[in-house]
């Protein structure tokens, strides 16, 4: 029997429940942030959020690569390949038994990698990150002490999160979708309750990042307990690990490609907040940033099915089960489009009304900009999930196009910022849309469709 947990309707339902809870928590917390903090402080908060995402890119693609290879090991693979997947027979129990020696070597490789990564992140944030924050604070009229304390806590969160990031890879690789989502819900509940209490206490940005730190610790502790059962611990204790350096060398080529892909993706989707802060006022950054955050929530809802089935994709590739891959891809596209259409219509119709109810000091972008952002983000998520289907076969053909798109996005933004006829916020919206539409939006869905016709 396959060693990855069966992923079925309950796992998908828990994924939706987790997403709904996270969205609900955001909806509950957002009024406190928008009501209690002025637009400039919300702008700083958006910059903090973007820096947090940038730090995760330092992982450089190793987390999804580790997760895929853990899935291969738990599906019965006895050797990890630099490209492609070792095929195993689902009908042969000896083929699907876990090689704990290989798993132990992979665990050691992950721990060493993330230890060094966390140290590097600390140095980067303490130097370059602090210099950038000081530059931004020159035009900030709020409480500088609150921002600095929040920044110190944010550095702590980022380093601890990186050091324990392989826990996510283990849960995903094992197929613990339901349990992972339950942990996420609990962690989000801790974040929400602590953040609201501290915001009421008048702590500002410090309230939010302190709640994030506590939530992260809770999630990591529970993740460790879920994966490292007594059986797993005993099985790992009884074997000698395979060479962790050799395992890391095998995983690294595709991981680096994935990291370059993520770097390009960050330049396309997230660089606008960091780059825009040099050209826009903090109020404009806040307006764009809040819109992007809600857009991210919508995208997360639209991709719940794909995220839930991601461990299964590796298994389907291992078994060459193209029928299952085909059905999964079709369902993914239908859910993606339906969610964006329904969610987008509700947002356009009720978004400003909802902000008015909570007396928000920050607004969404105008309706015409919002429509453009919805279309661009739908195309982005469509080609990103298609790339995930390709990646499940341990192939990363999209890292160079992603880097080119990222570079093109930044160049287009700089060009558009200097065009007097173009609103600066439009520059943030159109630059990534044009860069992605030129190639990636259509290329990877076309590749997947061609592959799955067989």
Steps between C-alpha positions, in 0.01 A plus 500: 500500500627848420656676797359843423171554678198469275398849398128524444194716556564545873845643433364738238215604731747568781708704254196709416415531871854617572491750215158629607624535858813684387288727283256547787783577740633756254156653462468522879848645553504736202241744645710538815809573291327738260301671776773530763795577268541789259579444131874558549520225764300266277756577228785395732305185588472414130874550460557262796274242335696524176835467678368186673422349159840607368674322789319178412652520152839448668384139528573509126261224401627238743174467699285377207796294375545340842124438521492329159795280586350407838187399306714288267669329798170434677356367174776238489781665302838354592703754304455873450569629150621840386225506238200277455353246742589140584189299404366250754227241472194581711411127501832386647518557876880461509529777241298743714672434836671803652878523480559654844872529438428728204236690700743555789766630265247739347401628846862572590549681170193717566603591853852603397375701205243699698738563790742682268213672319361646824843637591533662159153654528588655835809669357309624195205640696716656772709690244332560161147467641563748780659749259192478275268551799692810609465639147121442501460652848627836370151570360306329783326731747383232746658332805854404395564305822203271428631430149854423624377258771272333246794471260715323760219251568450454125867403465451240777190358327672480163808319630304251712258437215787424262679277751189281537369531144571134422209403730269627224683284247461193722125544550443573132721212392318257729163615370378620840264749337220480758729517802704781344185704447382432857835630629465802275155575642626477858802718423278756333267502802797578725613777262156657484427498875844630601510766225158645588586509869830678439350743245241595764792554738634759254815316390458575127727305265661327798164335573481339157857366482492374861186302419668365186798381704287313754285349224809376312640332812168323567477372140858373495470314831181327389644418155797327663274291722277397206777379269745350748280225639648234727510259204688748280745586780571132572542412130741790448696413815558142380671592170815672383430806285602517138750770409314828559746694285435269205125535552529879510711493184230295327219730607688828449490541118121504476469682832721781371295514181187524713663770711578703191141448391375628837736798481359586159149448633569733793624769262180461299244486781653658812778741402242773432458578872875532565574685176182707514583627849787698343267672250160508674379648826446259789125564463513377137709201607235421763215517244680272255631272776158441657358415157783254438444336839132440428598378151737251663212374714286450189788320326548274803132407491523431126801268537389300806419195285841507331687546829307210656581270210867599464634193689285277279650650185842364596344160558313508167825589324680215676229258381467664152127537569410751227125446535506622861730790406263601221190497723681695773615767255150549353343536845774743599434732204121495550528583871761770433289685243174467693655635821651805329179583312268471802746651747591783264138598440428506874812706566421760233140527621551501877866585569466876552176449696682263739784748555246773571335292771827461693594869448826400335765768456625310192309413181534247217625605157230637261268249327676517161833414662338223703355334189842509333664350811240219514563400137878518538493295821271234351742450211790493748342230719399297194854476366647456851287190569583367152867539591428299816376209289826510303706530819335186642706308243817650652553730201552877524503633142359839597775652714662707223167639366403587858821696551453679169141587592615629840769718344258625234247590771749718688618670180143567388412642842796738489402602147135553590587700813669752272205534261304811606182376327487180710379492860766350730262234634419394143876450454500248786203314348585496128872421515466141635190435287677590175817309595308180579261520205794508261591135574428329829123551515445276198817288479469271804127426471569406137782265607282325760207461261728345237654259754169388646349415160695173497 
